[in-house]
Amino acid sequence: HTTASYCASSARTARATRRLFSVAEPGARFSFDAGQWGTVQCEITQVDPGRLLRFTWRNPPLDTTLTFELTPEPGGTQLVLVHDGFDSADPRQKFALQAMGEGWAKNDRLPALLD
């Protein structure tokens, strides 16, 4: 399996992401429209309020895991995003890994969470 990751640091990270972490509960399910890629089905699998949020990301052929982790650091909080579980032997998943890895790194919505 292969991983795509993203990391950002800011004094503002904690406010937005801790709110999300505080309302999430393991077993909760949600979905969202990923445009041309279809609907992504998710289930929260782990929550450590104020520190970690992990959920499944299912959109065939993908059956992966997304983890948001907050770590306090001088002057702020570091947000690390890890999207794990891609099967690099599957050409469709290899393409998804490349596209998502680049997408997470370039995603202008993640820095907006820091505001």
WOTALIN-V767685 format. One record per residue. N is the residue number from 1. RES is the residue in three letters. PSI is psi in whole degrees, -180 to 180 (none if undefined). Layout:
# WOTALIN-V767685
<<N	RES	PSI> <N	RES	PSI>>
This chain:
# WOTALIN-V767685
<<1	HIS	153> <2	THR	158> <3	THR	141> <4	ALA	140> <5	SER	162> <6	TYR	143> <7	CYS	137> <8	ALA	150> <9	SER	141> <10	SER	151> <11	ALA	-18> <12	ARG	-7> <13	THR	-47> <14	ALA	-40> <15	ARG	-56> <16	ALA	-46> <17	THR	-34> <18	ARG	-33> <19	ARG	-45> <20	LEU	-46> <21	PHE	-34> <22	SER	-22> <23	VAL	-11> <24	ALA	142> <25	GLU	139> <26	PRO	138> <27	GLY	-20> <28	ALA	139> <29	ARG	147> <30	PHE	165> <31	SER	163> <32	PHE	156> <33	ASP	118> <34	ALA	30> <35	GLY	-128> <36	GLN	-16> <37	TRP	-5> <38	GLY	-162> <39	THR	132> <40	VAL	126> <41	GLN	133> <42	CYS	151> <43	GLU	129> <44	ILE	128> <45	THR	-24> <46	GLN	137> <47	VAL	130> <48	ASP	96> <49	PRO	131> <50	GLY	-1> <51	ARG	-44> <52	LEU	140> <53	LEU	125> <54	ARG	135> <55	PHE	157> <56	THR	155> <57	TRP	101> <58	ARG	119> <59	ASN	92> <60	PRO	133> <61	PRO	7> <62	LEU	138> <63	ASP	83> <64	THR	-180> <65	THR	137> <66	LEU	130> <67	THR	129> <68	PHE	126> <69	GLU	133> <70	LEU	135> <71	THR	120> <72	PRO	143> <73	GLU	163> <74	PRO	126> <75	GLY	3> <76	GLY	-148> <77	THR	139> <78	GLN	133> <79	LEU	123> <80	VAL	127> <81	LEU	128> <82	VAL	125> <83	HIS	110> <84	ASP	156> <85	GLY	13> <86	PHE	138> <87	ASP	102> <88	SER	-9> <89	ALA	-16> <90	ASP	117> <91	PRO	-35> <92	ARG	-40> <93	GLN	-34> <94	LYS	-42> <95	PHE	-45> <96	ALA	-42> <97	LEU	-46> <98	GLN	-47> <99	ALA	-45> <100	MET	-39> <101	GLY	-45> <102	GLU	-38> <103	GLY	-43> <104	TRP	-43> <105	ALA	-29> <106	LYS	-1> <107	ASN	115> <108	ASP	-7> <109	ARG	-32> <110	LEU	-48> <111	PRO	-30> <112	ALA	-28> <113	LEU	-23> <114	LEU	-14> <115	ASP	none>>
